[in-house]
Amino acid sequence: MAYNYRKKKFYIIQCLLGAALFLLGLALAIFTESQTANFAMLLGGTFSLTGLISIPMMKIVYTPEEQKDETRKESIDLKDERNKRIREKSAWATQRVMLIILCIYVAYITFIPPFNLLTIILGWGLLLANTLLPYVYAFFYSKQL
Amino acid sequence: MKNNLEKLRKKQGLSQEELADILEVSRQTIGALENGRYNPSILLAFKFAHFFNLSIEDLFIYEEE
């Protein structure tokens, strides 16, 4: 019960934080004209995503007793080892496709005008993260498993 | 890897859905296992063995490729 209460509080805070940051990003993008506004918008958008992700989680926490059986089935599906393996394989395939798409995108924004330094930096940052993160996680999991 | 899951499940009079519910796996996993499309982890193999009160070797038959 206490665990559920903590989870509820966490999801509410996450949702509110996501919404607040999204509004902040939006307000900065509308009322200022600097490039910082674009960055703030991006930041707000990213955090609002965490809020959006928390909505289905809240659904699980707030489910009434009569729907618990359905929730249990959903939870079993989520934890099922075959489904986990399917997700891992799809994630790996998606990562490889995304890497190719990002390479094309970064080459496009870097070599074809008009050039925008902030967009180029963000693009390269994304490419770097997409390339390096699998190695970082592989290193982490090689110690764990 | 072959297995006797379907035979044993039917012997117990259980549907795939019921067995999946008892062992807390998805019904699709039971189907994939019975068809030999999916090889279970050692943990799941033990779960099955415990449920049917058999050893893993009696349940899953290893075939060298």
Backbone of each chain as ProteinMPNN parsed JSONL, in Angstrom:
{"seq_chain_A": "MAYNYRKKKFYIIQCLLGAALFLLGLALAIFTESQTANFAMLLGGTFSLTGLISIPMMKIVYTPEEQKDETRKESIDLKDERNKRIREKSAWATQRVMLIILCIYVAYITFIPPFNLLTIILGWGLLLANTLLPYVYAFFYSKQL", "coords_chain_A": {"N_chain_A": [[0.842, -1.216, 0.0], [1.886, 1.253, 0.898], [3.911, 1.387, -0.907], [2.54, 1.674, -3.328], [1.394, 4.189, -2.836], [3.665, 5.792, -2.77], [4.461, 5.439, -5.405], [2.304, 6.605, -6.751], [2.578, 9.274, -5.944], [5.043, 9.847, -7.079], [4.534, 9.578, -9.847], [2.635, 11.601, -10.217], [4.134, 13.887, -9.604], [6.069, 13.683, -11.612], [4.491, 13.944, -13.889], [3.441, 16.556, -13.54], [5.807, 18.036, -13.515], [6.774, 17.526, -16.082], [4.695, 18.739, -17.601], [4.911, 21.399, -16.699], [7.513, 22.103, -17.517], [7.221, 21.833, -20.24], [5.374, 23.862, -20.79], [6.899, 26.042, -20.002], [9.009, 25.925, -21.842], [7.542, 26.349, -24.156], [6.499, 28.917, -23.673], [8.869, 30.418, -23.588], [9.72, 30.037, -26.178], [7.762, 31.363, -27.591], [7.695, 34.018, -26.559], [10.328, 35.021, -26.651], [13.1, 35.731, -28.851], [15.512, 34.615, -29.205], [18.117, 32.124, -29.816], [18.26, 30.564, -27.664], [15.719, 30.111, -26.94], [14.85, 28.143, -28.709], [16.33, 26.02, -27.775], [15.337, 25.839, -25.199], [12.752, 25.125, -25.763], [13.171, 22.623, -26.853], [14.182, 21.329, -24.609], [11.983, 21.544, -22.888], [10.154, 20.045, -24.358], [11.35, 17.528, -24.301], [11.273, 16.913, -21.556], [8.556, 16.971, -21.214], [7.857, 14.708, -22.446], [8.595, 12.748, -20.607], [6.619, 13.161, -18.79], [4.4, 12.415, -20.303], [4.959, 9.723, -20.643], [4.57, 8.88, -18.088], [1.82, 8.833, -17.796], [0.447, 6.38, -18.759], [1.541, 4.752, -16.79], [0.409, 5.756, -14.486], [-2.147, 4.932, -14.921], [-1.97, 2.225, -14.411], [-1.47, 2.257, -11.669], [-3.793, 3.494, -10.662], [-5.869, 1.745, -11.28], [-9.089, 0.304, -10.79], [-10.214, -2.258, -8.439], [-11.752, -4.326, -9.72], [-10.712, -4.393, -12.225], [-8.258, -5.441, -11.963], [-7.442, -7.99, -12.763], [-7.18, -7.835, -15.51], [-5.13, -5.987, -15.589], [-3.148, -7.502, -14.399], [-2.704, -9.406, -16.358], [-1.693, -7.766, -18.348], [0.637, -6.986, -17.099], [1.939, -9.456, -16.919], [2.339, -9.958, -19.625], [4.122, -7.928, -20.151], [6.329, -8.661, -18.622], [6.965, -11.093, -19.639], [9.289, -13.475, -20.821], [9.75, -14.112, -23.533], [8.533, -12.007, -24.856], [10.17, -9.997, -23.888], [12.565, -10.661, -25.135], [11.808, -10.271, -27.776], [11.374, -7.53, -27.716], [13.981, -6.654, -27.181], [15.339, -7.468, -29.508], [13.937, -5.971, -31.44], [14.563, -3.418, -30.563], [17.299, -3.349, -31.013], [17.404, -3.608, -33.804], [16.017, -1.288, -34.498], [17.764, 0.638, -33.49], [19.939, 0.353, -35.221], [18.819, 1.102, -37.678], [18.058, 3.714, -37.06], [20.544, 4.873, -36.693], [21.59, 4.963, -39.285], [19.69, 6.676, -40.472], [20.116, 8.976, -38.916], [22.777, 9.555, -39.623], [22.472, 10.301, -42.302], [20.823, 12.532, -41.945], [22.463, 14.218, -40.365], [24.622, 14.621, -42.096], [23.284, 15.997, -44.056], [22.398, 18.396, -42.725], [24.863, 19.415, -42.109], [26.345, 19.82, -44.461], [24.712, 20.996, -46.384], [23.424, 24.119, -47.267], [20.782, 26.292, -45.79], [23.127, 26.994, -43.141], [22.895, 26.172, -39.714], [24.203, 26.676, -36.713], [23.448, 25.77, -34.124], [21.576, 23.734, -34.694], [23.232, 21.998, -36.103], [25.091, 21.276, -34.124], [23.367, 20.052, -32.274], [22.456, 17.932, -33.859], [24.864, 16.495, -34.336], [25.395, 15.847, -31.725], [23.259, 14.153, -31.121], [23.828, 12.08, -32.899], [26.26, 11.221, -31.91], [25.486, 10.37, -29.351], [23.722, 8.317, -30.06], [25.493, 6.567, -31.231], [27.386, 6.029, -29.265], [26.004, 5.287, -26.89], [24.968, 2.52, -27.059], [27.401, 1.125, -26.694], [28.19, 1.99, -24.179], [26.097, 0.997, -22.587], [26.414, -1.708, -23.168], [28.879, -2.193, -21.998], [28.213, -1.684, -19.342], [26.238, -3.674, -18.859], [27.76, -5.921, -19.333], [29.193, -6.133, -17.038], [27.21, -6.539, -15.225], [25.747, -8.838, -15.959]], "CA_chain_A": [[0.0, 0.0, 0.0], [2.794, 2.398, 0.992], [4.658, 1.384, -2.157], [1.626, 2.257, -4.31], [1.243, 5.602, -2.523], [4.911, 6.428, -3.219], [4.447, 5.419, -6.865], [1.316, 7.602, -7.175], [3.179, 10.595, -5.727], [6.12, 9.987, -8.051], [3.968, 9.785, -11.182], [1.981, 12.915, -10.242], [5.207, 14.887, -9.676], [6.676, 13.536, -12.94], [3.527, 14.496, -14.842], [3.387, 18.009, -13.349], [7.11, 18.564, -13.931], [6.78, 17.449, -17.547], [3.774, 19.751, -18.122], [5.456, 22.726, -16.378], [8.666, 22.354, -18.382], [6.725, 21.986, -21.604], [4.793, 25.208, -20.864], [8.022, 26.976, -19.908], [9.676, 25.877, -23.149], [6.609, 26.953, -25.121], [6.435, 30.354, -23.385], [10.149, 30.998, -24.013], [9.775, 30.002, -27.643], [6.817, 32.355, -28.128], [7.958, 35.399, -26.127], [11.701, 35.471, -26.916], [13.487, 35.451, -30.232], [16.883, 34.119, -29.255], [18.273, 30.686, -30.078], [18.061, 29.896, -26.381], [14.314, 29.712, -26.935], [14.761, 26.843, -29.389], [16.888, 25.015, -26.873], [14.38, 25.69, -24.089], [11.614, 24.386, -26.331], [13.615, 21.234, -26.965], [14.28, 20.835, -23.23], [10.605, 21.393, -22.416], [9.561, 18.919, -25.092], [11.938, 16.281, -23.803], [10.75, 16.616, -20.23], [7.114, 16.692, -21.294], [7.757, 13.294, -22.823], [8.626, 11.937, -19.384], [5.269, 13.302, -18.243], [3.495, 11.593, -21.119], [5.244, 8.319, -20.351], [4.047, 8.547, -16.759], [0.351, 8.7, -17.804], [0.043, 4.972, -18.701], [1.975, 4.19, -15.5], [-0.614, 6.156, -13.517], [-3.314, 4.093, -15.198], [-1.747, 0.959, -13.705], [-1.595, 2.495, -10.226], [-5.158, 3.887, -10.305], [-6.866, 0.797, -11.766], [-9.952, -0.234, -9.738], [-10.008, -3.67, -8.093], [-12.372, -5.255, -10.675], [-9.914, -4.455, -13.455], [-6.918, -5.898, -11.589], [-7.11, -9.195, -13.521], [-6.707, -7.349, -16.815], [-3.829, -5.36, -15.335], [-2.206, -8.591, -14.126], [-2.372, -9.985, -17.666], [-0.814, -6.791, -19.022], [1.93, -7.041, -16.404], [2.558, -10.721, -17.335], [2.794, -9.738, -21.014], [5.275, -7.029, -20.111], [7.475, -9.344, -18.016], [7.17, -12.358, -20.329], [10.672, -13.497, -21.336], [9.76, -14.098, -24.999], [8.241, -10.62, -25.238], [11.376, -9.217, -23.589], [13.537, -10.951, -26.192], [11.302, -9.612, -28.99], [11.646, -6.093, -27.55], [15.427, -6.435, -27.316], [15.702, -7.594, -30.922], [13.396, -4.826, -32.175], [15.328, -2.236, -30.157], [18.59, -3.426, -31.683], [17.169, -3.324, -35.223], [15.655, 0.128, -34.579], [18.982, 1.421, -33.26], [20.76, 0.31, -36.441], [18.142, 1.907, -38.703], [18.135, 5.111, -36.629], [21.917, 5.319, -36.909], [21.696, 5.298, -40.717], [18.866, 7.872, -40.7], [20.803, 10.11, -38.291], [23.96, 9.861, -40.429], [22.0, 11.04, -43.48], [20.321, 13.817, -41.46], [23.596, 15.048, -39.928], [25.357, 14.996, -43.31], [22.447, 17.004, -44.734], [22.427, 19.71, -42.042], [26.241, 19.913, -42.033], [26.929, 20.202, -45.761], [23.796, 21.698, -47.293], [22.939, 25.374, -46.664], [21.419, 27.235, -44.872], [23.732, 26.352, -41.976], [22.484, 26.656, -38.394], [25.189, 26.064, -35.81], [22.775, 25.049, -33.027], [20.994, 22.504, -35.261], [24.345, 21.097, -36.436], [25.629, 20.746, -32.854], [22.372, 19.102, -31.736], [22.481, 16.757, -34.742], [26.07, 15.721, -34.037], [25.214, 15.323, -30.361], [22.345, 13.003, -31.223], [24.551, 11.002, -33.588], [27.272, 10.721, -30.963], [24.776, 9.615, -28.307], [23.188, 7.094, -30.663], [26.6, 5.658, -31.53], [28.13, 5.627, -28.06], [25.188, 4.69, -25.822], [24.965, 1.055, -27.049], [28.657, 0.625, -26.129], [28.16, 2.28, -22.737], [25.187, 0.022, -21.96], [27.011, -3.04, -23.322], [29.923, -2.27, -20.97], [27.511, -1.756, -18.056], [25.582, -4.977, -18.699], [28.764, -6.987, -19.3], [29.597, -6.261, -15.629], [26.039, -6.954, -14.436], [25.234, -10.169, -16.294]], "C_chain_A": [[0.873, 1.261, 0.0], [3.573, 2.542, -0.299], [3.83, 2.047, -3.26], [1.472, 3.758, -4.119], [2.461, 6.379, -2.998], [4.918, 6.527, -4.742], [3.511, 6.503, -7.391], [1.921, 8.99, -7.099], [4.24, 10.869, -6.792], [5.573, 10.303, -9.441], [3.302, 11.152, -11.307], [3.041, 14.002, -10.403], [5.832, 14.879, -11.076], [5.786, 14.194, -14.005], [3.508, 16.023, -14.773], [4.671, 18.664, -13.827], [7.2, 18.605, -15.455], [5.928, 18.554, -18.146], [4.344, 21.145, -17.903], [6.617, 23.07, -17.305], [8.253, 22.559, -19.83], [6.17, 23.405, -21.794], [5.884, 26.275, -20.837], [8.739, 27.077, -21.261], [8.845, 26.594, -24.202], [6.577, 28.465, -24.951], [7.708, 31.039, -23.861], [10.239, 31.069, -25.538], [8.884, 31.075, -28.255], [7.292, 33.782, -27.827], [9.399, 35.871, -26.307], [12.086, 35.073, -28.334], [14.89, 34.871, -30.348], [16.914, 32.619, -29.562], [18.101, 29.876, -28.801], [16.637, 29.354, -26.306], [14.135, 28.339, -27.597], [15.228, 25.723, -28.475], [15.927, 24.732, -25.72], [13.176, 24.875, -24.533], [11.945, 22.896, -26.4], [13.65, 20.561, -25.584], [12.885, 20.557, -22.679], [9.937, 20.192, -23.051], [10.047, 17.589, -24.564], [11.347, 15.904, -22.453], [9.246, 16.323, -20.262], [6.887, 15.241, -21.702], [7.759, 12.399, -21.593], [7.263, 11.984, -18.702], [4.28, 12.418, -18.971], [3.683, 10.116, -20.814], [4.607, 7.922, -19.019], [2.532, 8.35, -16.751], [-0.099, 7.226, -17.834], [0.438, 4.289, -17.4], [0.932, 4.51, -14.434], [-1.865, 5.308, -13.675], [-3.195, 2.774, -14.432], [-1.988, 1.136, -12.209], [-3.046, 2.747, -9.825], [-6.244, 2.893, -10.739], [-7.74, 0.28, -10.627], [-9.799, -1.759, -9.595], [-10.547, -4.64, -9.154], [-11.583, -5.38, -11.98], [-8.512, -5.013, -13.201], [-6.473, -7.109, -12.412], [-6.532, -8.823, -14.888], [-5.317, -6.742, -16.682], [-2.765, -6.418, -15.095], [-1.743, -9.217, -15.444], [-1.412, -9.066, -18.432], [0.587, -6.855, -18.432], [2.678, -8.317, -16.795], [3.126, -10.577, -18.742], [4.066, -8.906, -21.052], [6.523, -7.754, -19.612], [7.824, -10.64, -18.732], [8.526, -12.384, -21.034], [10.745, -13.484, -22.864], [9.485, -12.68, -25.51], [9.455, -9.724, -25.008], [12.399, -9.404, -24.695], [13.133, -10.278, -27.507], [11.622, -8.114, -28.921], [13.124, -5.787, -27.743], [15.854, -6.476, -28.777], [15.19, -6.401, -31.718], [14.183, -3.564, -31.849], [16.667, -2.197, -30.892], [18.446, -3.076, -33.171], [16.85, -1.839, -35.414], [16.89, 1.01, -34.438], [19.828, 1.479, -34.526], [20.15, 1.168, -37.551], [18.265, 3.394, -38.373], [19.518, 5.696, -36.863], [22.109, 5.746, -38.37], [20.929, 6.587, -41.011], [19.56, 9.118, -40.145], [22.029, 10.531, -39.084], [23.56, 10.702, -41.634], [21.565, 12.454, -43.065], [21.472, 14.76, -41.101], [24.421, 15.503, -41.133], [24.599, 16.11, -44.034], [22.565, 18.367, -44.055], [23.837, 20.29, -41.973], [26.717, 20.476, -43.376], [25.995, 20.976, -46.69], [23.251, 22.965, -46.623], [21.407, 25.449, -46.66], [21.952, 26.532, -43.62], [23.228, 27.0, -40.69], [23.325, 25.914, -37.366], [24.527, 25.211, -34.719], [22.209, 23.709, -33.523], [22.097, 21.489, -35.569], [24.904, 20.454, -35.167], [24.675, 19.709, -32.267], [22.365, 17.812, -32.538], [23.676, 15.868, -34.456], [25.992, 15.091, -32.643], [24.343, 14.08, -30.369], [23.056, 11.802, -31.844], [25.565, 10.352, -32.658], [26.613, 9.853, -29.884], [24.274, 8.287, -28.854], [24.278, 6.076, -30.973], [27.22, 5.123, -30.252], [27.29, 4.892, -27.017], [25.116, 3.153, -25.864], [26.233, 0.456, -26.451], [28.705, 0.827, -24.624], [27.29, 1.244, -22.024], [25.747, -1.394, -22.052], [28.082, -3.247, -22.253], [29.28, -2.462, -19.598], [26.93, -3.155, -17.83], [26.577, -6.128, -18.695], [29.284, -7.191, -17.872], [28.453, -6.839, -14.796], [25.66, -8.422, -14.681], [26.341, -11.213, -16.307]], "O_chain_A": [[0.65, 2.196, -0.769], [3.867, 3.652, -0.743], [4.337, 2.867, -4.026], [1.423, 4.515, -5.089], [2.338, 7.471, -3.553], [5.318, 7.544, -5.308], [3.841, 7.226, -8.331], [1.81, 9.787, -8.031], [4.327, 11.971, -7.334], [6.084, 11.186, -10.13], [3.382, 11.794, -12.354], [2.892, 14.916, -11.213], [6.091, 15.935, -11.653], [6.266, 14.898, -14.893], [3.553, 16.702, -15.799], [4.639, 19.716, -14.465], [7.646, 19.594, -16.038], [6.354, 19.234, -19.078], [4.28, 21.988, -18.797], [6.701, 24.186, -17.818], [8.854, 23.352, -20.556], [6.442, 24.065, -22.797], [5.81, 27.276, -21.55], [9.029, 28.17, -21.749], [9.367, 27.343, -25.027], [6.622, 29.212, -25.928], [7.651, 32.11, -24.464], [10.762, 32.029, -26.104], [9.202, 31.631, -29.306], [7.296, 34.644, -28.705], [9.659, 37.06, -26.121], [11.473, 34.191, -28.936], [15.397, 34.661, -31.45], [15.885, 31.945, -29.568], [17.834, 28.674, -28.838], [16.374, 28.31, -25.71], [13.379, 27.494, -27.118], [14.631, 24.649, -28.403], [15.722, 23.587, -25.316], [12.652, 24.049, -23.786], [11.131, 22.037, -26.061], [13.224, 19.42, -25.407], [12.624, 19.508, -22.091], [9.247, 19.42, -22.386], [9.275, 16.645, -24.399], [10.971, 14.755, -22.219], [8.731, 15.543, -19.461], [5.876, 14.629, -21.359], [7.024, 11.414, -21.532], [6.807, 11.001, -18.118], [3.438, 11.76, -18.36], [2.72, 9.352, -20.734], [4.165, 6.787, -18.84], [1.998, 7.766, -15.809], [-0.941, 6.839, -17.024], [-0.235, 3.362, -16.951], [0.604, 3.672, -13.594], [-2.554, 5.003, -12.702], [-4.173, 2.27, -13.879], [-2.616, 0.299, -11.561], [-3.492, 2.278, -8.777], [-7.43, 3.18, -10.576], [-7.212, -0.141, -9.598], [-9.323, -2.443, -10.501], [-9.907, -5.645, -9.463], [-11.755, -6.335, -12.737], [-7.68, -5.055, -14.107], [-5.292, -7.252, -12.727], [-5.551, -9.401, -15.354], [-4.445, -6.944, -17.528], [-1.621, -6.268, -15.525], [-0.563, -9.518, -15.628], [-0.46, -9.519, -19.068], [1.586, -6.789, -19.148], [3.894, -8.291, -16.984], [4.243, -11.013, -19.022], [4.961, -9.139, -21.864], [7.629, -7.513, -20.096], [8.87, -11.229, -18.463], [8.88, -11.448, -21.752], [11.677, -12.919, -23.437], [10.113, -12.214, -26.46], [9.744, -8.825, -25.797], [13.027, -8.445, -25.145], [13.978, -9.782, -28.252], [12.07, -7.507, -29.894], [13.487, -4.798, -28.38], [16.627, -5.634, -29.234], [15.902, -5.869, -32.57], [14.444, -2.741, -32.726], [17.11, -1.138, -31.338], [19.263, -2.34, -33.725], [17.334, -1.205, -36.352], [17.052, 1.994, -35.159], [20.371, 2.53, -34.866], [20.861, 1.868, -38.271], [18.531, 4.223, -39.243], [19.653, 6.875, -37.192], [22.725, 6.776, -38.643], [21.43, 7.476, -41.7], [19.599, 10.166, -40.79], [22.304, 11.724, -39.213], [24.218, 11.692, -41.955], [21.888, 13.437, -43.731], [21.471, 15.934, -41.473], [24.869, 16.649, -41.18], [25.203, 17.047, -44.556], [22.803, 19.376, -44.719], [24.008, 21.497, -41.802], [27.411, 21.492, -43.416], [26.448, 21.552, -47.679], [22.682, 22.894, -45.534], [20.771, 24.746, -47.446], [21.33, 25.605, -43.102], [23.146, 28.225, -40.591], [23.187, 24.707, -37.172], [24.966, 24.1, -34.424], [22.345, 22.683, -32.856], [21.939, 20.291, -35.337], [25.16, 19.251, -35.129], [25.093, 18.639, -31.824], [22.279, 16.723, -31.971], [23.543, 14.649, -34.343], [26.452, 13.972, -32.415], [24.647, 13.084, -29.712], [22.913, 10.668, -31.387], [25.715, 9.131, -32.614], [27.095, 8.771, -29.547], [24.386, 7.254, -28.194], [24.027, 4.871, -30.978], [27.541, 3.939, -30.147], [27.783, 3.989, -26.34], [25.195, 2.524, -24.809], [26.182, -0.578, -25.786], [29.186, -0.03, -23.882], [27.681, 0.685, -20.999], [25.579, -2.191, -21.13], [28.191, -4.327, -21.672], [29.728, -3.282, -18.796], [27.099, -3.746, -16.764], [26.301, -7.188, -18.134], [29.756, -8.274, -17.527], [28.678, -7.531, -13.803], [25.304, -9.15, -13.754], [26.079, -12.387, -16.571]]}, "seq_chain_B": "MKNNLEKLRKKQGLSQEELADILEVSRQTIGALENGRYNPSILLAFKFAHFFNLSIEDLFIYEEE", "coords_chain_B": {"N_chain_B": [[15.195, -27.672, -30.271], [13.218, -30.215, -28.943], [10.002, -30.799, -27.321], [7.717, -32.037, -24.748], [5.525, -30.59, -24.126], [2.9, -29.925, -25.12], [1.574, -32.38, -25.14], [1.666, -33.08, -22.406], [0.306, -30.938, -21.272], [-2.265, -31.225, -22.367], [-2.898, -33.657, -21.275], [-3.273, -32.967, -18.66], [-5.549, -31.593, -18.927], [-5.629, -28.878, -19.518], [-5.939, -25.605, -20.945], [-4.054, -23.597, -23.294], [-4.144, -20.971, -22.465], [-4.865, -21.221, -19.759], [-2.658, -22.613, -18.689], [-0.683, -20.753, -19.217], [-1.513, -18.698, -17.55], [-1.176, -19.866, -15.024], [1.593, -20.277, -14.94], [2.486, -17.758, -15.247], [3.208, -16.581, -17.745], [3.007, -15.383, -21.172], [0.225, -16.312, -23.326], [0.992, -16.663, -25.92], [3.653, -17.353, -25.684], [3.513, -19.941, -24.671], [2.356, -21.186, -26.873], [4.379, -20.775, -28.802], [6.434, -22.23, -27.644], [5.387, -24.826, -27.652], [5.206, -25.264, -30.368], [7.833, -25.39, -30.983], [9.178, -23.158, -31.803], [10.401, -21.471, -30.106], [12.953, -21.413, -27.659], [13.059, -21.982, -24.22], [14.233, -20.017, -21.353], [16.521, -21.121, -18.807], [15.339, -20.753, -16.371], [12.585, -20.605, -16.913], [12.27, -23.123, -17.964], [12.695, -24.661, -15.678], [10.487, -23.853, -14.208], [8.4, -24.996, -15.684], [9.104, -27.694, -15.425], [8.843, -28.036, -12.651], [6.102, -27.579, -12.376], [4.942, -29.693, -13.861], [5.957, -31.718, -12.451], [8.296, -33.074, -13.204], [11.595, -33.916, -14.525], [13.844, -31.568, -16.097], [15.048, -32.726, -18.319], [13.225, -34.672, -18.99], [11.212, -33.21, -19.981], [12.142, -31.393, -21.901], [13.762, -32.07, -24.902], [16.971, -32.329, -25.914], [18.514, -31.706, -29.006], [21.262, -32.35, -31.008], [22.67, -30.104, -33.37]], "CA_chain_B": [[14.896, -28.468, -29.072], [11.833, -30.719, -28.91], [9.453, -30.895, -25.959], [6.443, -32.756, -24.61], [4.61, -29.673, -23.426], [1.514, -30.005, -25.595], [1.029, -33.67, -24.677], [1.49, -33.009, -20.95], [-0.743, -29.946, -20.978], [-3.567, -31.816, -22.71], [-3.111, -34.733, -20.301], [-3.773, -32.31, -17.437], [-6.818, -30.94, -19.264], [-5.486, -27.419, -19.448], [-5.802, -24.876, -22.212], [-2.823, -22.792, -23.322], [-4.447, -19.774, -21.662], [-4.83, -21.583, -18.329], [-1.269, -22.924, -18.325], [0.04, -19.474, -19.238], [-1.925, -17.974, -16.359], [-0.567, -20.503, -13.853], [3.052, -20.086, -14.953], [2.724, -16.316, -15.412], [3.815, -16.225, -19.038], [1.928, -15.07, -22.112], [-0.291, -17.479, -24.047], [1.796, -16.788, -27.143], [4.894, -18.044, -25.327], [3.166, -21.364, -24.59], [2.183, -21.615, -28.266], [5.692, -20.799, -29.467], [7.197, -23.337, -27.061], [4.811, -26.089, -28.13], [5.543, -25.418, -31.789], [9.292, -25.504, -31.118], [9.726, -21.937, -32.39], [11.107, -20.711, -29.067], [13.597, -22.196, -26.601], [12.903, -21.202, -22.986], [15.395, -19.816, -20.485], [16.635, -22.214, -17.826], [14.382, -20.432, -15.301], [11.249, -21.004, -17.372], [12.297, -24.582, -18.086], [12.514, -25.175, -14.314], [9.092, -23.583, -13.84], [7.599, -26.036, -16.34], [9.456, -28.979, -14.822], [8.216, -28.05, -11.322], [4.649, -27.663, -12.526], [4.557, -31.034, -14.309], [6.61, -32.643, -11.544], [9.228, -33.871, -14.013], [12.902, -33.253, -14.65], [13.937, -30.784, -17.344], [15.393, -33.653, -19.415], [12.01, -35.396, -19.406], [10.306, -32.256, -20.612], [12.778, -30.83, -23.105], [14.709, -33.022, -25.5], [18.011, -31.61, -26.641], [18.965, -32.345, -30.248], [22.46, -31.688, -31.561], [22.413, -29.65, -34.749]], "C_chain_B": [[13.422, -28.903, -29.101], [11.317, -30.694, -27.468], [8.1, -31.61, -25.96], [5.353, -31.882, -24.008], [3.148, -29.86, -23.816], [0.839, -31.26, -25.045], [0.707, -33.601, -23.181], [0.378, -32.039, -20.562], [-2.121, -30.543, -21.228], [-3.932, -32.926, -21.733], [-3.707, -34.173, -19.006], [-5.105, -31.593, -17.686], [-6.776, -29.434, -19.191], [-5.423, -26.811, -20.844], [-4.487, -24.089, -22.146], [-2.972, -21.578, -22.405], [-4.307, -20.084, -20.161], [-3.401, -21.858, -17.864], [-0.438, -21.635, -18.255], [-0.263, -18.678, -17.97], [-1.259, -18.539, -15.103], [0.932, -20.18, -13.79], [3.475, -18.625, -15.153], [3.595, -15.995, -16.627], [2.669, -15.914, -19.998], [1.479, -16.342, -22.846], [0.528, -17.737, -25.312], [3.101, -17.538, -26.877], [4.651, -19.553, -25.261], [3.045, -21.93, -26.008], [3.514, -21.769, -28.975], [6.546, -21.957, -28.955], [6.708, -24.676, -27.607], [5.154, -26.346, -29.593], [7.044, -25.558, -32.033], [9.934, -24.288, -31.753], [10.598, -21.185, -31.392], [11.695, -21.656, -28.026], [13.561, -21.392, -25.304], [14.231, -20.982, -22.265], [15.405, -20.964, -19.481], [15.61, -22.024, -16.693], [12.969, -20.898, -15.67], [11.164, -22.521, -17.511], [12.081, -25.231, -16.714], [11.071, -24.994, -13.844], [8.185, -24.682, -14.407], [7.831, -27.39, -15.657], [8.802, -29.136, -13.447], [6.72, -28.281, -11.447], [4.226, -29.083, -12.91], [5.185, -32.141, -13.45], [7.532, -33.623, -12.3], [10.592, -33.198, -13.985], [12.927, -32.511, -15.989], [14.209, -31.711, -18.534], [14.179, -34.431, -19.906], [11.081, -34.498, -20.227], [10.86, -31.724, -21.929], [13.84, -31.789, -23.623], [15.709, -32.266, -26.371], [18.433, -32.391, -27.874], [20.178, -31.602, -30.779], [22.205, -31.323, -33.007], [23.409, -30.261, -35.73]], "O_chain_B": [[12.516, -28.086, -29.26], [12.094, -30.582, -26.52], [7.443, -31.766, -26.99], [4.377, -32.384, -23.449], [2.27, -29.944, -22.957], [-0.291, -31.222, -24.559], [-0.371, -34.005, -22.745], [-0.392, -32.297, -19.636], [-3.032, -30.393, -20.414], [-5.101, -33.122, -21.4], [-4.528, -34.815, -18.35], [-5.708, -31.053, -16.759], [-7.765, -28.789, -18.844], [-4.923, -27.422, -21.789], [-3.89, -23.94, -21.08], [-2.052, -21.211, -21.674], [-3.715, -19.314, -19.404], [-2.982, -21.405, -16.798], [0.39, -21.455, -17.362], [0.63, -18.06, -17.389], [-0.83, -17.788, -14.227], [1.465, -19.855, -12.73], [4.663, -18.309, -15.217], [4.571, -15.249, -16.544], [1.503, -16.15, -19.681], [2.233, -17.307, -22.972], [0.728, -18.882, -25.716], [3.592, -18.268, -27.738], [5.469, -20.345, -25.73], [3.56, -23.008, -26.306], [3.755, -22.761, -29.663], [7.283, -22.584, -29.716], [7.502, -25.543, -27.975], [5.365, -27.486, -30.006], [7.473, -25.814, -33.158], [11.082, -24.345, -32.194], [11.431, -20.364, -31.778], [11.027, -22.582, -27.566], [13.988, -20.237, -25.286], [15.219, -21.667, -22.53], [14.417, -21.683, -19.33], [15.09, -22.991, -16.136], [12.26, -21.497, -14.861], [10.134, -23.128, -17.219], [11.37, -26.23, -16.6], [10.508, -25.859, -13.174], [7.324, -25.221, -13.711], [6.89, -28.124, -15.356], [8.279, -30.198, -13.109], [6.142, -29.083, -10.712], [3.267, -29.618, -12.354], [4.974, -33.331, -13.688], [7.529, -34.829, -12.05], [10.742, -32.078, -13.498], [12.134, -32.793, -16.888], [13.669, -31.508, -19.622], [14.1, -34.806, -21.076], [10.286, -34.965, -21.043], [10.149, -31.619, -22.929], [14.7, -32.254, -22.876], [15.368, -31.663, -27.389], [18.68, -33.595, -27.8], [20.141, -30.388, -30.978], [21.62, -32.09, -33.772], [23.341, -29.989, -36.929]]}, "name": "protein", "num_of_chains": 2, "seq": "MAYNYRKKKFYIIQCLLGAALFLLGLALAIFTESQTANFAMLLGGTFSLTGLISIPMMKIVYTPEEQKDETRKESIDLKDERNKRIREKSAWATQRVMLIILCIYVAYITFIPPFNLLTIILGWGLLLANTLLPYVYAFFYSKQLMKNNLEKLRKKQGLSQEELADILEVSRQTIGALENGRYNPSILLAFKFAHFFNLSIEDLFIYEEE"}
